[in-house]
């Protein structure tokens, strides 16, 4: 079970991210994003907060990829849903979003190394 910063376990530096993993920082996320060709905006950080909160609230039963995908679509539906999220995270809102949020990629997400050899 991961440790999270929250109201009952405050951590300096992540007050804007109450459900962030203990070892996560916005600075590290920005650095990682730049390595992936992204400049994090307030819109990206909003998605990161939603992902962290979702993982925190589903920690006991585990995160199901389909449920997460649906939750993201519904949360951001007024902005365009999954299409909007792919504009923000071109490598995938779940894979890239989780990586930048300091979260494990949920089971069931295809790994880029899977596939056929040509």
ZAVEXLUM-5110 format. One record per atom (N, C-alpha, C): atom name; y, z, x. Coordinates in steps of 0.1 Angstrom, whole numbers, plus 5000, padded with zeros to 4 digits. Each point is the difference from the previous one (the first is absolute). Example, Ala and Ser with C-alpha at 12.3 -4.5 7.8 and 13.67 -1.06 7.14 Angstrom:
% residues 2
site: N	py: 4943	pz: 5078	px: 5132
site: CA	py: 5012	pz: 5000	px: 4991
site: C	py: 5012	pz: 5000	px: 5009
site: N	py: 5011	pz: 4993	px: 4996
site: CA	py: 5011	pz: 5000	px: 5009
site: C	py: 5011	pz: 5008	px: 4992
% end
This chain:
% residues 118
site: N	py: 4988	pz: 5000	px: 5008
site: CA	py: 5012	pz: 5000	px: 4992
site: C	py: 5012	pz: 5000	px: 5009
site: N	py: 5010	pz: 4991	px: 4997
site: CA	py: 5012	pz: 4999	px: 5008
site: C	py: 5010	pz: 5011	px: 4996
site: N	py: 5008	pz: 5004	px: 5010
site: CA	py: 5011	pz: 5009	px: 4997
site: C	py: 5013	pz: 4992	px: 4996
site: N	py: 5007	pz: 5005	px: 4990
site: CA	py: 5012	pz: 4993	px: 4995
site: C	py: 5011	pz: 5010	px: 5000
site: N	py: 5012	pz: 4994	px: 5003
site: CA	py: 5012	pz: 5008	px: 4998
site: C	py: 5004	pz: 5000	px: 4985
site: N	py: 5002	pz: 5011	px: 4994
site: CA	py: 5004	pz: 5001	px: 4986
site: C	py: 5008	pz: 5013	px: 4998
site: N	py: 5004	pz: 5002	px: 4988
site: CA	py: 5008	pz: 5012	px: 4997
site: C	py: 4994	pz: 5013	px: 5005
site: N	py: 4987	pz: 5000	px: 5001
site: CA	py: 4993	pz: 5013	px: 5004
site: C	py: 4997	pz: 5000	px: 5014
site: N	py: 5002	pz: 4989	px: 5007
site: CA	py: 4997	pz: 4999	px: 5014
site: C	py: 5011	pz: 4991	px: 5007
site: N	py: 5013	pz: 5006	px: 5000
site: CA	py: 5011	pz: 4992	px: 5005
site: C	py: 4998	pz: 4996	px: 5015
site: N	py: 5005	pz: 4988	px: 5003
site: CA	py: 4999	pz: 4996	px: 5014
site: C	py: 5014	pz: 4994	px: 5003
site: N	py: 5005	pz: 5004	px: 5012
site: CA	py: 5014	pz: 4994	px: 5003
site: C	py: 4999	pz: 4985	px: 5003
site: N	py: 5011	pz: 4994	px: 4996
site: CA	py: 5000	pz: 4985	px: 5002
site: C	py: 4995	pz: 4991	px: 4990
site: N	py: 4993	pz: 5006	px: 4990
site: CA	py: 4994	pz: 4991	px: 4989
site: C	py: 5004	pz: 5005	px: 4986
site: N	py: 5011	pz: 5007	px: 4999
site: CA	py: 5004	pz: 5005	px: 4987
site: C	py: 5002	pz: 4989	px: 4990
site: N	py: 5003	pz: 4988	px: 5004
site: CA	py: 5001	pz: 4989	px: 4990
site: C	py: 4987	pz: 4994	px: 4997
site: N	py: 4989	pz: 5005	px: 5006
site: CA	py: 4987	pz: 4995	px: 4998
site: C	py: 4991	pz: 5012	px: 4998
site: N	py: 5000	pz: 5006	px: 4988
site: CA	py: 4993	pz: 5013	px: 4998
site: C	py: 4985	pz: 4999	px: 5001
site: N	py: 4994	pz: 4987	px: 4998
site: CA	py: 4986	pz: 4999	px: 5000
site: C	py: 4995	pz: 4992	px: 5013
site: N	py: 5008	pz: 5000	px: 5010
site: CA	py: 4996	pz: 4993	px: 5012
site: C	py: 4990	pz: 5007	px: 5008
site: N	py: 4991	pz: 4993	px: 5006
site: CA	py: 4990	pz: 5007	px: 5009
site: C	py: 5008	pz: 5008	px: 5011
site: N	py: 4994	pz: 5011	px: 5004
site: CA	py: 5007	pz: 5008	px: 5010
site: C	py: 5004	pz: 4993	px: 5013
site: N	py: 4992	pz: 4990	px: 5004
site: CA	py: 5002	pz: 4993	px: 5013
site: C	py: 5009	pz: 4988	px: 4998
site: N	py: 5006	pz: 4998	px: 4988
site: CA	py: 5008	pz: 4988	px: 4997
site: C	py: 5015	pz: 5002	px: 5002
site: N	py: 5007	pz: 4990	px: 5005
site: CA	py: 5015	pz: 5001	px: 5000
site: C	py: 5006	pz: 4986	px: 4996
site: N	py: 5011	pz: 5001	px: 4995
site: CA	py: 5007	pz: 4987	px: 4996
site: C	py: 5003	pz: 4992	px: 5013
site: N	py: 5004	pz: 5007	px: 5010
site: CA	py: 5002	pz: 4993	px: 5013
site: C	py: 4988	pz: 4992	px: 5005
site: N	py: 4989	pz: 5006	px: 5000
site: CA	py: 4987	pz: 4993	px: 5004
site: C	py: 4997	pz: 4989	px: 4991
site: N	py: 5002	pz: 5002	px: 4987
site: CA	py: 4998	pz: 4989	px: 4990
site: C	py: 5009	pz: 4988	px: 5003
site: N	py: 5013	pz: 5003	px: 5003
site: CA	py: 5009	pz: 4989	px: 5003
site: C	py: 4996	pz: 4992	px: 5013
site: N	py: 4995	pz: 5008	px: 5010
site: CA	py: 4996	pz: 4994	px: 5012
site: C	py: 4988	pz: 4991	px: 4997
site: N	py: 4990	pz: 5005	px: 4993
site: CA	py: 4988	pz: 4992	px: 4997
site: C	py: 5004	pz: 4988	px: 4991
site: N	py: 5009	pz: 5001	px: 4991
site: CA	py: 5004	pz: 4989	px: 4992
site: C	py: 5007	pz: 4989	px: 5008
site: N	py: 5008	pz: 5004	px: 5010
site: CA	py: 5006	pz: 4990	px: 5009
site: C	py: 4990	pz: 4992	px: 5008
site: N	py: 4989	pz: 5007	px: 5004
site: CA	py: 4989	pz: 4994	px: 5007
site: C	py: 4993	pz: 4990	px: 4991
site: N	py: 5001	pz: 5002	px: 4987
site: CA	py: 4993	pz: 4991	px: 4990
site: C	py: 5010	pz: 4990	px: 4995
site: N	py: 5013	pz: 4999	px: 5005
site: CA	py: 5010	pz: 4991	px: 4996
site: C	py: 5007	pz: 5004	px: 4988
site: N	py: 5000	pz: 5012	px: 4996
site: CA	py: 5008	pz: 5005	px: 4988
site: C	py: 5011	pz: 5010	px: 5005
site: N	py: 5011	pz: 4999	px: 4993
site: CA	py: 5011	pz: 5010	px: 5001
site: C	py: 4999	pz: 5008	px: 4987
site: N	py: 4997	pz: 5013	px: 5001
site: CA	py: 4999	pz: 5008	px: 4988
site: C	py: 5013	pz: 5002	px: 4993
site: N	py: 5000	pz: 4997	px: 4987
site: CA	py: 5012	pz: 5002	px: 4992
site: C	py: 4997	pz: 5012	px: 4990
site: N	py: 5010	pz: 5003	px: 4992
site: CA	py: 4998	pz: 5011	px: 4990
site: C	py: 4989	pz: 4996	px: 4991
site: N	py: 4998	pz: 4987	px: 4997
site: CA	py: 4990	pz: 4996	px: 4991
site: C	py: 4986	pz: 5002	px: 5006
site: N	py: 4999	pz: 4997	px: 5013
site: CA	py: 4987	pz: 5003	px: 5006
site: C	py: 4997	pz: 5015	px: 5000
site: N	py: 5010	pz: 5008	px: 5003
site: CA	py: 4998	pz: 5015	px: 5000
site: C	py: 4997	pz: 5005	px: 4987
site: N	py: 5005	pz: 4994	px: 4989
site: CA	py: 4996	pz: 5004	px: 4987
site: C	py: 4985	pz: 4998	px: 4997
site: N	py: 4995	pz: 4989	px: 5005
site: CA	py: 4986	pz: 4997	px: 4998
site: C	py: 4992	pz: 5010	px: 5008
site: N	py: 5004	pz: 5003	px: 5012
site: CA	py: 4993	pz: 5009	px: 5009
site: C	py: 4999	pz: 5014	px: 4993
site: N	py: 5011	pz: 5004	px: 4994
site: CA	py: 5000	pz: 5013	px: 4993
site: C	py: 4990	pz: 5000	px: 4989
site: N	py: 5000	pz: 4989	px: 4992
site: CA	py: 4990	pz: 4999	px: 4989
site: C	py: 4986	pz: 5000	px: 5005
site: N	py: 4997	pz: 4993	px: 5011
site: CA	py: 4987	pz: 5000	px: 5005
site: C	py: 4996	pz: 5014	px: 5005
site: N	py: 5009	pz: 5007	px: 5007
site: CA	py: 4997	pz: 5014	px: 5005
site: C	py: 4997	pz: 5009	px: 4988
site: N	py: 5008	pz: 4999	px: 4990
site: CA	py: 4998	pz: 5009	px: 4988
site: C	py: 4987	pz: 4997	px: 4993
site: N	py: 4997	pz: 4987	px: 4999
site: CA	py: 4987	pz: 4996	px: 4994
site: C	py: 4988	pz: 5006	px: 5007
site: N	py: 5000	pz: 4998	px: 5013
site: CA	py: 4989	pz: 5005	px: 5008
site: C	py: 4999	pz: 5015	px: 4999
site: N	py: 5012	pz: 5007	px: 5000
site: CA	py: 5000	pz: 5015	px: 4999
site: C	py: 4994	pz: 5004	px: 4986
site: N	py: 5004	pz: 4993	px: 4990
site: CA	py: 4995	pz: 5004	px: 4986
site: C	py: 4985	pz: 4996	px: 4998
site: N	py: 4995	pz: 4991	px: 5008
site: CA	py: 4986	pz: 4995	px: 4998
site: C	py: 4991	pz: 5004	px: 5011
site: N	py: 5004	pz: 5010	px: 5008
site: CA	py: 4993	pz: 5004	px: 5012
site: C	py: 4986	pz: 5005	px: 4997
site: N	py: 4998	pz: 5008	px: 4990
site: CA	py: 4987	pz: 5006	px: 4997
site: C	py: 4990	pz: 4990	px: 4996
site: N	py: 5004	pz: 4991	px: 4991
site: CA	py: 4990	pz: 4990	px: 4995
site: C	py: 4999	pz: 4987	px: 5009
site: N	py: 5009	pz: 4999	px: 5009
site: CA	py: 5001	pz: 4988	px: 5008
site: C	py: 5008	pz: 4989	px: 4994
site: N	py: 5005	pz: 4991	px: 5008
site: CA	py: 5008	pz: 4989	px: 4995
site: C	py: 4992	pz: 4988	px: 4997
site: N	py: 5000	pz: 4995	px: 4988
site: CA	py: 4993	pz: 4988	px: 4997
site: C	py: 5010	pz: 4988	px: 5001
site: N	py: 4996	pz: 4990	px: 5007
site: CA	py: 5009	pz: 4989	px: 5002
site: C	py: 5005	pz: 4993	px: 4987
site: N	py: 4992	pz: 4999	px: 4991
site: CA	py: 5004	pz: 4993	px: 4987
site: C	py: 5010	pz: 5009	px: 4993
site: N	py: 4997	pz: 5013	px: 4999
site: CA	py: 5010	pz: 5009	px: 4994
site: C	py: 5013	pz: 5000	px: 5007
site: N	py: 5000	pz: 5000	px: 5013
site: CA	py: 5012	pz: 5000	px: 5008
site: C	py: 5008	pz: 4987	px: 4998
site: N	py: 4993	pz: 4989	px: 5000
site: CA	py: 5006	pz: 4987	px: 4997
site: C	py: 5007	pz: 5000	px: 4987
site: N	py: 4993	pz: 5005	px: 4989
site: CA	py: 5006	pz: 5000	px: 4987
site: C	py: 5012	pz: 5010	px: 4999
site: N	py: 4999	pz: 5011	px: 5007
site: CA	py: 5011	pz: 5010	px: 5000
site: C	py: 5012	pz: 4994	px: 5007
site: N	py: 4998	pz: 4993	px: 5011
site: CA	py: 5012	pz: 4994	px: 5006
site: C	py: 5006	pz: 4989	px: 4991
site: N	py: 4992	pz: 4992	px: 4994
site: CA	py: 5005	pz: 4989	px: 4991
site: C	py: 5008	pz: 5007	px: 4989
site: N	py: 4994	pz: 5010	px: 4994
site: CA	py: 5007	pz: 5006	px: 4989
site: C	py: 5013	pz: 5007	px: 5004
site: N	py: 5000	pz: 5007	px: 5011
site: CA	py: 5012	pz: 5007	px: 5005
site: C	py: 5011	pz: 4991	px: 5003
site: N	py: 4997	pz: 4988	px: 5006
site: CA	py: 5010	pz: 4990	px: 5004
site: C	py: 5001	pz: 4988	px: 4990
site: N	py: 4995	pz: 5002	px: 4988
site: CA	py: 4999	pz: 4988	px: 4991
site: C	py: 5014	pz: 4995	px: 4997
site: N	py: 5010	pz: 5009	px: 4998
site: CA	py: 5014	pz: 4995	px: 4996
site: C	py: 5006	pz: 4992	px: 5012
site: N	py: 4995	pz: 5002	px: 5012
site: CA	py: 5005	pz: 4992	px: 5011
site: C	py: 4992	pz: 4988	px: 5003
site: N	py: 4989	pz: 4998	px: 4993
site: CA	py: 4991	pz: 4989	px: 5003
site: C	py: 4986	pz: 5003	px: 5003
site: N	py: 4997	pz: 5013	px: 5000
site: CA	py: 4986	pz: 5004	px: 5002
site: C	py: 4994	pz: 4997	px: 5014
site: N	py: 4988	pz: 4995	px: 5000
site: CA	py: 4993	pz: 4997	px: 5012
site: C	py: 5007	pz: 4989	px: 5008
site: N	py: 5006	pz: 4990	px: 4993
site: CA	py: 5007	pz: 4989	px: 5007
site: C	py: 5012	pz: 5006	px: 5008
site: N	py: 5007	pz: 5009	px: 4994
site: CA	py: 5011	pz: 5007	px: 5007
site: C	py: 4995	pz: 5007	px: 5012
site: N	py: 4989	pz: 5007	px: 4999
site: CA	py: 4995	pz: 5007	px: 5011
site: C	py: 4995	pz: 4991	px: 5011
site: N	py: 4995	pz: 4989	px: 4997
site: CA	py: 4996	pz: 4990	px: 5011
site: C	py: 5012	pz: 4994	px: 5007
site: N	py: 5011	pz: 4999	px: 4993
site: CA	py: 5013	pz: 4996	px: 5007
site: C	py: 5003	pz: 5011	px: 5010
site: N	py: 4999	pz: 5012	px: 4997
site: CA	py: 5004	pz: 5011	px: 5009
site: C	py: 4989	pz: 5001	px: 5011
site: N	py: 4988	pz: 5000	px: 4996
site: CA	py: 4989	pz: 5002	px: 5010
site: C	py: 4991	pz: 4987	px: 5000
site: N	py: 5003	pz: 4990	px: 5008
site: CA	py: 4993	pz: 4987	px: 5000
site: C	py: 4986	pz: 5002	px: 5004
site: N	py: 4996	pz: 5010	px: 5008
site: CA	py: 4986	pz: 5002	px: 5004
site: C	py: 4992	pz: 5007	px: 4989
site: N	py: 5007	pz: 5003	px: 4989
site: CA	py: 4993	pz: 5007	px: 4989
site: C	py: 5006	pz: 5014	px: 4997
site: N	py: 5004	pz: 5002	px: 4988
site: CA	py: 5006	pz: 5013	px: 4997
site: C	py: 4991	pz: 5012	px: 5002
site: N	py: 4987	pz: 4998	px: 4998
site: CA	py: 4991	pz: 5011	px: 5002
site: C	py: 4997	pz: 5002	px: 5015
site: N	py: 4996	pz: 4989	px: 5007
site: CA	py: 4996	pz: 5001	px: 5014
site: C	py: 5012	pz: 5004	px: 5009
site: N	py: 5010	pz: 4991	px: 4999
site: CA	py: 5012	pz: 5002	px: 5009
site: C	py: 5008	pz: 5013	px: 4995
site: N	py: 5001	pz: 5001	px: 4987
site: CA	py: 5007	pz: 5012	px: 4995
site: C	py: 4993	pz: 5013	px: 5004
site: N	py: 4987	pz: 5001	px: 4999
site: CA	py: 4993	pz: 5012	px: 5004
site: C	py: 5002	pz: 5002	px: 5015
site: N	py: 4999	pz: 4990	px: 5008
site: CA	py: 5001	pz: 5001	px: 5014
site: C	py: 5014	pz: 5006	px: 5004
site: N	py: 5010	pz: 4995	px: 4993
site: CA	py: 5014	pz: 5005	px: 5003
site: C	py: 5002	pz: 5013	px: 4995
site: N	py: 4993	pz: 5004	px: 4989
site: CA	py: 5002	pz: 5013	px: 4994
site: C	py: 4991	pz: 5011	px: 5007
site: N	py: 4992	pz: 4996	px: 5010
site: CA	py: 4992	pz: 5009	px: 5007
site: C	py: 4988	pz: 5004	px: 4992
site: N	py: 4995	pz: 4991	px: 4992
site: CA	py: 4989	pz: 5003	px: 4991
site: C	py: 4988	pz: 4992	px: 5004
site: N	py: 4988	pz: 5004	px: 4997
site: CA	py: 4988	pz: 4992	px: 5002
site: C	py: 4999	pz: 4989	px: 4990
site: N	py: 4995	pz: 4988	px: 5004
site: CA	py: 4999	pz: 4989	px: 4991
site: C	py: 4988	pz: 5004	px: 4991
site: N	py: 5001	pz: 4999	px: 4987
site: CA	py: 4989	pz: 5004	px: 4991
site: C	py: 4988	pz: 4992	px: 5002
site: N	py: 4988	pz: 5006	px: 4997
site: CA	py: 4988	pz: 4992	px: 5000
site: C	py: 5000	pz: 4989	px: 4990
site: N	py: 4994	pz: 4989	px: 5004
site: CA	py: 5000	pz: 4988	px: 4991
site: C	py: 5010	pz: 4990	px: 5004
site: N	py: 5009	pz: 5003	px: 5009
site: CA	py: 5010	pz: 4990	px: 5004
site: C	py: 4993	pz: 4991	px: 5011
site: N	py: 5000	pz: 4987	px: 4998
site: CA	py: 4994	pz: 4992	px: 5011
site: C	py: 5008	pz: 5001	px: 5013
site: N	py: 4992	pz: 5001	px: 5010
site: CA	py: 5006	pz: 5001	px: 5014
site: C	py: 5002	pz: 4986	px: 5005
site: N	py: 5011	pz: 4998	px: 5008
site: CA	py: 5002	pz: 4987	px: 5005
site: C	py: 4989	pz: 4995	px: 5009
site: N	py: 4992	pz: 5009	px: 5006
site: CA	py: 4990	pz: 4996	px: 5009
site: C	py: 4988	pz: 4994	px: 4993
site: N	py: 4999	pz: 5003	px: 4987
site: CA	py: 4989	pz: 4995	px: 4992
site: C	py: 5002	pz: 4985	px: 4998
site: N	py: 4989	pz: 4993	px: 4998
site: CA	py: 5001	pz: 4985	px: 4997
site: C	py: 4990	pz: 4993	px: 5008
site: N	py: 5001	pz: 4987	px: 4999
site: CA	py: 4990	pz: 4991	px: 5007
site: C	py: 5006	pz: 4995	px: 5013
site: N	py: 4991	pz: 4997	px: 5009
site: CA	py: 5003	pz: 4994	px: 5013
site: C	py: 5000	pz: 4985	px: 4998
site: N	py: 5010	pz: 4993	px: 5005
site: CA	py: 5001	pz: 4986	px: 4999
site: C	py: 4999	pz: 4994	px: 5013
% end
